[in-house]
């Protein structure tokens, strides 16, 4: 079994969440169940991310190099129910065990698998709520005539140039090639241009113009 422990910067001084406390709980359970354990630890890692040592353990499990993952507390694995549920789903699909000591999630037992499925179902419910809220917010923005998407990263002169070249009959690829030849940087700050980038800029500009005309 792979054991995973994590402390964030703010957790460092909290002995209840410290690496030693987590490791002691894991080692006690491993001894009780006769598991051989290899430890992975992230120090100063955020619970919002898949940190390097957790990513390493998950990769080894996906390759069949371990029997499972044991963690002292759910919030050491992830502070996001959605991320935790994704890891649970990976464990089920790839055939390895996940044990979360504080919640009793244990994919090696029927009761633990049932509890894990409840977490997965809740995470799916949360995903759908987020999707519904996002769609409602976008619809409200459209109704108010607000711009949808990222702020424009192209200055007005370049935007006008792209629109005029396109309306003069130049293809997106030809415009992109011309911008590269003139060493004009793309919105991402790179010297190379993609025809798809030129197309998005042109379509965004013309859509905005049409919206302003009908306002």
N, C-alpha and C positions, 0 to 999 in steps of 0.2 A: 504494500500500500504506500502511496505517496501522501505525506502529511504536508499541509500548507498552513503557514502562519503569516500574519501581516500586522504591522503597526504603521499608522500614519505619523506624521511629525507631531501632531497634537496628542497622540496616544502614548508617546514615548514615556511620559512621566506617570502614566496610569498603570500601576502594577497589575490591576485586574485584567487589563487588556494587553499586557506586555507579552513579548515573545516567550519568555520563560513560563508564564502561566498557561499560555495556549499549548506550548509543547508538553508541559506536565500533564495536562488533561488528555492530550492525544496519546502520549506514551502509556498512560494508565489504562486507557481503553484498548490500545494495541496489545498490551501485556495480558489483559483479561481475555482477549479473543485470540491470542496466539498469532498476531500479525507481525511480519517483518516490515519495518517502516523506514522509508527514506525521506528526509526532511527538505522542504523548500521554503524559503522565507523571503519576504519583501519588507525591507525597512524603509519607512518614510513614503510608502506607496498609498495613493488614494484609493478608497473603496469604490470610486466611480469608474475606475479603469480596470482592464485586464493587465496587471502588472507583469514585469518580465519573468519572474520565477513561477508565477501561476501559469503564464502562457507556456513556459517550458514544460511544466508538469502536464498540462492539458495536451500538448503535442505528443509527449511520450505515451500518454494514455491512448491517444488516437492511433498511435503506431503499435499498440498492443504490448508496450513495455512495462506495464504495471497492471495490478488488479483493480485499483480504485484510488479514490482521493478522500482523505479524512481531514475535516476542518473543525476547530473547536466551536466556532460560532458563525452563524450565517453572515453577520456583518463583516467578518474577516474575509469571507469569500467575495462578497459584494454588498454594497449598500443599496443596490438596485434589485428589486424583486424580479424585474424583467431580465436582467443579466444573469441572476442566479437561476432563473427558470430555463434560460438558454443553455446553461451548463448542465442542468438536470436532463434536458432533452438530448444533449450530446452524449451524456453518460448512457442513457437508455438506448440510443441508436447505435452507439459504438460498443456497447456490451460491458462497460466497466461500472464499478460501484461508487456511489457517492455517500458519504456519511457526514452529517452535520450534527455534532453532539448536542448542541443546545436545544435544537428543535425536534430531535428524534427522527430526522430524515435519514433513512438508511435503505438504500436500494438493494441491500442483501436480504431484506425481510419484506413480507407482504404488507405489514402495517406501515413500514417506512415508505414503500412504493406508493401506497394510497395517499399518504401525507404529501409526498412529492408531487403527485398529480394535482392535488389541491393547490399547491403553490403555482404549478404551471398554468392551471385554469385561471387562477387569480391574475397572473401576469398577462394572460391573453385578454382578460377583461380590461386590464389597465391599458394595454396596447390599443384596444378598440375605443376606449374612452378618449385617449390622446388623439387618435385619428379623427373621431367625431368632433372634438374641440377644435382641431386644426382646420378641418373642412368648414366648420361654422365660422371661424375667425376669417378665413379667406373669403368666404361668401359675403361677410359683412364688409370687408375691405373693398371687394368689387362693387358692392352696392353703393359705397361712398365714393367710388371713383378713385380709390387709392392705388398706387403702384404695387404690384405683386412681385415678389422675388428680391434678389440681392440689390443693393444700391448700385447704380451704374458706375463703372470704373473707367469709363472712356471720356476724355475731355471733349468739350463741345465741338472744337475744330475738327478732330478726328472723326467724330460721329457724323458731322455734316459731310465730310469727305467721303466716307463709306456710303452714305445715302445717295449722294450725287453720282458717285461712280456706278453704283448699282442701277440707278434710274437712267444712267447713260447707256446701259446695256452690258456692262462688264459682268462676268461671272464671279461668283464668290471666290473661286480658286484664283482667278486672275488678280482680284483685289488683294487677296492674301499674299500672293507672290510679290506684288508691287510694294506692299507695306514692308515685307521682309527685305526687299532690295534697297529700300530707303532707310533701313535700320531703325524703323519705328517699333517700339516695344509693344507687345500685346498687353491686354488688361492684367495678365498674370506677371508682367514684368519680364517676359522672355522675348528673345529676338525672333523666334519662329512663330508664324501665324498658321492657324488651321482654317480651312474654308468654313467649317462648322461654326467657328468663333465669329467670323465675319457675318455669317447668316444670322446668328442669334442677335448680334448687335443691330443689324439692319431691321430685323423683324421686331425687336423691342422698340426701336426708334419709330418705326412706322405705326406700330400699334398705339404708342403713346400719342402720336400726332392725331390719329383717328379718334382717340378718346377725347382729346382736347377739342376737336372740331364738333363733336356731338354733345359736349358738356353745356 
